Amino acid sequence: MGGEKKDKEFSTRAIHVGTKHYEGSVNTPIFQSSTYKLTEETYAGWAAGAQHTLIYSRLSSVNSEAVAEKLASLENAEDGEVFASGMAAISTTLLGLLSNGDHVIASSDVYGGTYGLMTEDLPRFGIEVSMADMRDVNSYEAAIQSNTKMLYIETLTNPVLKVCDIEAFSKLAKIHNLILVVDNTFTTPWATNPIDMGADIVIHSTTKYLGGHSDIIGGAVLGNKDLIAKIFPKKIHFGGSADPHNCYMLERGIRTLDVRMGRHTENANELAKRLEKHEMIETVIHPSLPSHPDYDVAKRIMPKGTGMMAFIVKGGDSAALSFMRNLKIIFEATSLGGVESLIECPFNSSHMSIPENVRKEAGIVSGFVRLSVGIENVEDLWKDISQALEFN
Ligand SMILES: Cc1ncc(COP(=O)(O)O)c(C=O)c1O
């Protein structure tokens, strides 16, 4: 795996790298087979650890190999594995690389599922967890202990869209010989390549932009060969492997990532500018806006932007709910990164389990709305938002 990296541009790699042509097929066909014929070659691969060997589809399938190779190329990684969900990718990575007595540092505003895994499950296995602030690399440095093994960050946080200075974190990780894991779901390799900035492992919920059509649940882990070789046997043990059909859907989605991300971002940049001037809006949070606290970091870490944005509606949560329920095109649903625009109020959905005071401290104040801007016509989106804001 790996190999075909920077000799071709992003969109070419997104379309061509990894694709398996059988019987002259243009696309990788769906190999809906749980098991494969054992041959001299596969017996040898099995004896050598089984990675990238077609034996049994919990280990690898034609479709998982194809899409993992594509993703590794897009993230400039040596190797990769795909999973049945983003959480399967995250839990397998953490439990694969950390052991009883190790310590990991993360941030209290990591994705809720990751937060739950770190605070409820890792301690049950004797893995210590400290929470610091992803916006402040010094807070991570201050939390380092003699048993610290890993720093865990997200390129862009959910839902307050803090931009994490991956370069600063990778310097810190190198000084202390720690593994730096970056969840790059919100920006995708189209905007950010954490491995080029010194990260060791990149994780994705492929459910989001990479799949891109709100029709699959999936995950991926990309990194150097040695670390992925440690994670692969845990994928076999924990069993969160992606099935062939899921991998096919993901591969199909990734082929259009370049054009989709361009439109997601263009639309979000435009809506952010217009919303900032709207009398019913108190604050707009989008890294393209000079008013964003991490505007300069964003220009360096994710120069091409993102389709994720947030804003605070004047009048608090009830006003935000009225606005959201007046929308006719933008769909009220959790998740993000699909071609269609999705909207939610984190207080009664994705962040409901977080106590109100912790939510407020994190910036999720009354009236806070998260919008995953889709690739619809931007004028239609603006008309929808404008009419929905006339709820009084
Ligand atoms: C940043 C981030 N990481 C990981 C996940 C978990 O992914 P999945 O839902 O595919 O398990 C999510 C889900 O929303 C997410 O937003």
The ligand as a MOL file (V3000), in Angstrom:
LIG
                    3D

  0  0  0     0  0            999 V3000
M  V30 BEGIN CTAB
M  V30 COUNTS 16 16 0 0 0
M  V30 BEGIN ATOM
M  V30 1 C -15.3290 14.2460 14.6480 0
M  V30 2 C -15.9950 12.9140 14.7330 0
M  V30 3 N -15.2550 11.8290 14.9700 0
M  V30 4 C -15.8260 10.6040 15.0710 0
M  V30 5 C -17.1780 10.4230 14.9550 0
M  V30 6 C -17.7840 9.0520 15.0970 0
M  V30 7 O -18.0560 8.5490 13.8360 0
M  V30 8 P -19.2200 7.4620 13.5260 0
M  V30 9 O -20.5140 8.0990 13.8340 0
M  V30 10 O -18.9880 7.1460 12.1010 0
M  V30 11 O -18.9280 6.2850 14.4180 0
M  V30 12 C -17.9910 11.5340 14.6960 0
M  V30 13 C -19.4600 11.3680 14.5670 0
M  V30 14 O -20.2040 12.2990 14.5030 0
M  V30 15 C -17.3840 12.8060 14.5940 0
M  V30 16 O -18.1160 13.9140 14.3690 0
M  V30 END ATOM
M  V30 BEGIN BOND
M  V30 1 1 1 2
M  V30 2 1 2 3
M  V30 3 2 2 15
M  V30 4 2 3 4
M  V30 5 1 4 5
M  V30 6 1 5 6
M  V30 7 2 5 12
M  V30 8 1 6 7
M  V30 9 1 7 8
M  V30 10 2 8 9
M  V30 11 1 8 10
M  V30 12 1 8 11
M  V30 13 1 12 13
M  V30 14 1 12 15
M  V30 15 2 13 14
M  V30 16 1 15 16
M  V30 END BOND
M  V30 END CTAB
M  END
